[in-house]
């Protein structure tokens, strides 16, 4: 109504960025298949400055940590050089047959680790 981005939209940006991140790494088959699917366990956003509908935003996404069956993902929304919002969330890989968490495949771990340039062991 006032030309600003509605607070719900930030979460849609996060979701789109997360999907594009995994597509960029060619991991959609590993993390979204008939056998297993990634689901959001929690998601939060810190609104740091107002954004307007015509702002040329840039979304940064990274996997910060990988557990046995989950990943911590961090988000940053920038307009020009100003951080407008920061977010984080956890996704869990779930076996579609059992509905229970399942280990993240080693290949996905390797690809993410290489892309994020993590030194040494994964957490």
C-alpha positions as CSV (number, residue, x, y, z in Angstrom):
1,X,0.0,0.0,0.0
2,X,2.9,2.4,0.8
3,X,5.1,1.0,-2.0
4,X,7.2,-1.1,0.3
5,X,7.9,-4.9,0.1
6,X,5.5,-6.8,2.3
7,X,7.2,-8.8,5.1
8,X,5.9,-12.1,3.6
9,X,7.7,-11.5,0.4
10,X,11.1,-11.8,2.0
11,X,10.4,-15.5,2.7
12,X,9.4,-16.0,-1.0
13,X,12.8,-14.5,-1.9
14,X,14.5,-16.8,0.4
15,X,12.7,-19.8,-1.1
16,X,13.5,-18.8,-4.6
17,X,17.1,-18.2,-3.8
18,X,17.4,-21.6,-2.0
19,X,15.9,-23.4,-5.0
20,X,18.2,-21.6,-7.5
21,X,21.2,-22.3,-5.2
22,X,20.6,-26.1,-5.5
23,X,19.8,-25.8,-9.2
24,X,23.1,-24.0,-9.8
25,X,24.9,-26.9,-8.1
26,X,22.9,-29.5,-10.0
27,X,21.6,-31.0,-6.7
28,X,17.9,-30.9,-7.3
29,X,17.9,-34.7,-8.1
30,X,19.8,-35.4,-4.9
31,X,17.6,-33.2,-2.6
32,X,14.2,-33.2,-4.3
33,X,13.2,-36.6,-5.7
34,X,10.5,-39.3,-5.3
35,X,12.7,-41.0,-2.6
36,X,13.5,-37.9,-0.5
37,X,12.6,-34.2,-0.3
38,X,14.0,-31.2,1.5
39,X,11.6,-29.6,3.8
40,X,11.9,-26.3,5.7
41,X,12.2,-27.0,9.5
42,X,12.5,-23.4,10.5
43,X,13.0,-20.0,8.9
44,X,13.5,-16.5,10.2
45,X,14.2,-13.0,9.0
46,X,15.6,-9.9,10.6
47,X,14.2,-6.8,8.9
48,X,16.9,-4.3,9.0
49,X,15.7,-1.5,6.6
50,X,12.6,-1.0,4.5
51,X,12.6,-2.1,0.9
52,X,10.5,-0.7,-1.8
53,X,8.8,-2.5,-4.7
54,X,11.1,-1.1,-7.4
55,X,14.4,-1.6,-5.5
56,X,17.0,-3.6,-7.4
57,X,17.6,-6.2,-4.8
58,X,20.3,-8.8,-4.7
59,X,19.9,-12.0,-2.7
60,X,22.9,-13.9,-1.3
61,X,22.4,-17.5,-0.3
62,X,24.9,-19.9,1.3
63,X,24.9,-23.2,3.2
64,X,26.6,-22.4,6.4
65,X,26.6,-25.9,8.0
66,X,25.6,-29.4,7.1
67,X,24.4,-31.9,9.7
68,X,23.5,-35.6,9.3
69,X,20.2,-34.9,7.6
70,X,19.9,-31.1,7.8
71,X,21.5,-27.9,6.5
72,X,21.7,-24.4,7.9
73,X,21.1,-21.9,5.2
74,X,21.8,-18.1,5.5
75,X,20.4,-15.3,3.4
76,X,21.2,-11.7,2.9
77,X,19.1,-9.2,0.9
78,X,21.0,-6.2,-0.4
79,X,19.9,-3.1,-2.2
80,X,22.9,-1.4,-3.7
81,X,25.5,-1.7,-0.8
82,X,22.9,-1.7,2.0
83,X,21.9,-4.9,3.9
84,X,18.1,-4.7,4.1
85,X,17.4,-8.1,5.6
86,X,19.2,-11.2,6.9
87,X,17.7,-14.6,7.4
88,X,18.5,-18.1,8.3
89,X,16.8,-21.4,8.2
90,X,17.1,-25.1,8.5
91,X,16.1,-27.6,5.9
92,X,15.8,-31.3,6.6
93,X,16.1,-34.1,4.0
94,X,13.0,-36.4,4.6
95,X,12.5,-39.9,3.2
96,X,9.1,-39.7,1.3
97,X,8.2,-43.3,2.2
98,X,8.8,-43.2,5.9
99,X,8.3,-39.4,6.6
100,X,11.5,-39.5,8.7
101,X,14.8,-37.7,8.2
102,X,17.4,-39.3,6.1
103,X,21.1,-38.7,5.6
104,X,22.2,-36.1,3.1
105,X,24.0,-37.9,0.3
106,X,27.8,-37.7,0.3
107,X,27.9,-36.3,-3.2
108,X,25.7,-33.4,-2.2
109,X,28.0,-32.8,0.8
110,X,31.0,-32.8,-1.4
111,X,29.5,-30.4,-4.0
112,X,28.3,-27.9,-1.4
113,X,31.6,-28.1,0.5
114,X,33.6,-27.5,-2.7
115,X,31.3,-24.6,-3.8
116,X,31.4,-22.9,-0.3
117,X,35.2,-23.6,-0.2
118,X,35.1,-25.0,3.3
119,X,38.4,-26.1,4.6
120,X,38.7,-29.6,6.2
121,X,35.8,-31.7,7.5
122,X,32.1,-31.0,7.2
123,X,30.3,-30.5,10.5
